[in-house]
Amino acid sequence: MAGTLTLSTKTSPFPWAAAAIATYTEKAELSFDESASGVTLDFEGSKITDEAEIVRTLAKAGGLSDESTKTQTYFELAKTLPKVTAVPAILTSLDSLDDYLAFRTFLVGHDITAADFIVWGALKASVKLIGLLKNNKHVHLSRWYSYIEALDSTQLAQTSFIEAKASKARSNKTAASFALGLQNAKEGEVVTRFPPEPSGYLHIGHAKAAMLNQYFAKMYKGKLIIRFDDTNPTKERTEFEETILEDLSLLDVHGDILTHTSDYFDKLYELALQLIKEGKAYADDTEQAQGIASKHRDDGVEDNLKHFAEMKTGSEEGVRWCVRAKMSVDNPNKALRDPVIYRCNLLHHHRTGDKWKVYPTYDFACPVVDSIEGVTHALRTNEYRDRNPQYYWMIEALGLRPVHIWDFSRLNFIYTLLSKRKLHWFVDSGLVRGWDDPRFPTVRGIRRRGLTVEALRQFMLAQGPSQAIVSLEWDTLWTLNKKIIDPIAPRFWAIEKEGIVPVKVNGGPTTPEVKTLPKHKKNPDVGEKKTVFASQLLIEQEDALSFEDQEEVTLMDWGNAIVRKKNLDDSGKVISIEVDLHLEGDFRKTKKKITWLAAPTPEHPLIDATLLDYDYLITKKKLEENDELKDFVTPETEFREEVYADANIVDLKKGDIIQFERKGYYIFDGKSQDGKPEFIHIPDGRAASIASKAGSTADTPTPARQARAEAKKLESMKPTSDTPVDTKMYQIPQVYGDLKSVETPVETKMYKTNNIYDS
């Protein structure tokens, strides 16, 4: 290669265009340096730090065709597109690109050029742009984008990025020895497999393995095998195979081939006989003592075959025996100490019935079937790393085709159980409603909680080949999810029933009026909704309590109003409010923006609905082996809030994701037995939405309500200056209170000046 492209994974936005064209033209090698402040191309004695110039230089060096006039237009577009924040303006650009690509393969000419890479890179670097592109409303643009994304060179750039990000958590030695992508992978020949045991439901840990297997199969234009590892009749059921396939569908993971380990029971039995006959395995009826050879280790082949035959019949004598691979007695790696490869099980097998009384262990069956089925790369978690030599031993001892192992860290989250046994306990104890409970880390549970496939995919790929074994926080995943759902989630309103306050609006319409408003102010493509305006409204007690006498507030989507009268009962609770409509008021000057609903009438009813929120099931971030599960169960994990919702929600379908403004994001979970719509709160990654409330009392506010309270507290801290300030900084209370009342006499020779804000 002629040059070096130095990048940092921390650069935001990441220079995808430069990385992709470098791997495409092979004119620059990618070099990741986390101390780098940006992107730099060292090329033919020059240093270039501007991404656009880097793309032009590498395109020219790589001999990519070019039309300078058109190309410059696309370079300008790539520069401005990520800076546009208004969704309508973004959609206009996407629409224009989509129309242009309707009858074209590339942006300029008939071959790929710098223009394609620079625009693709701008799209790739923006979660917002990708989110809008995922709406499937720009088919031609999506086709063009997917083509560039699928190029081997582009995949290499992405894999390099993932590896560089992961290598920060590993030692330099490990990182240096790790091959980018899959070892010795060839396009069109890669075969991966996902081998779940049909004994339960898939959880988020399985999701990582399934998604990575599919990712690499697609990356190399290969195949993915879904194989049920059904070698233990004690735990396996046909119904679990069906649920696992449904879980994979929920993850948008689809195999090219569906197989079972039981398809190969005859072959596995023959190979076990082969190992015995070659003196590489023996029958044993003793417990394996630490570092001491079994008394049967050197039994003759005939004796071993006789005992294996007894095992096959399932006789009283046979069930006492097992078959061990003759590897080692005292190897420091305990996985290599004569592991069991066959054992008896007299239970009925859900596929083969009562044909077999002996079954291969996973450690024996997995490498054998991988080799037989043509698997080229076995992806598995690094908890199996000690067993990798065992895996290779089986294949070598039997003279089978070798398979590459590619391992990665198991996924663990705080306050989260992934053990099937412990999850079973929660189900059996009635602490959850089933395996699809939103509190569960099962695929069904997290999808029902509102986690999108796209967020999961991006999160899993970002983890990539990381070897670090840590318990991750949930915030990154939920924050990523929010970025995906926010641009497309329709906005509705809901008012908490408890303490609801009627409001009389002086100057409001004499009869209710219906107006059509956008469901999403920044994205008109989301659709429209009907909003009822009336002189009788309903607001929440929390908002009403915050109103001061004669205060001007903003009724969202309507305008300002001035609080003229607030009636309280003996306990200090607000029972009614009267306001004067003041539409000429400036909403930028009000502290409080209030959601409201028109009081229901027969013509314009409101909908009774329930908002559900959840806490973690356990009170400890990570359970240790000696911890008793029942001692760490969170006392209360479900919180219900009864609300009135606007009538627009009647059109929602189960699984639709929305935002109840000022409350948070929710997924429609369908109707309860009494016909009431139920909505499950989707965490947004902020501390209030994911914090554990373990140990608190039952009346602890839900994360959504905590977030609203925080927002209202911040609003009350805003300066009352007439000058509106647009800032992303959080507000803090004045350290010294009212500055005007604080005297700070000092001796100084400086002249005095008046405060410019003093009237």
Summary of the structure (lengths in Angstrom):
residues: 759
radius of gyration: 32.0
end to end distance: 69.0
largest distance: 109.0
contacts: 2349
relative contact order: 0.07
helix: 37%
strand: 20%
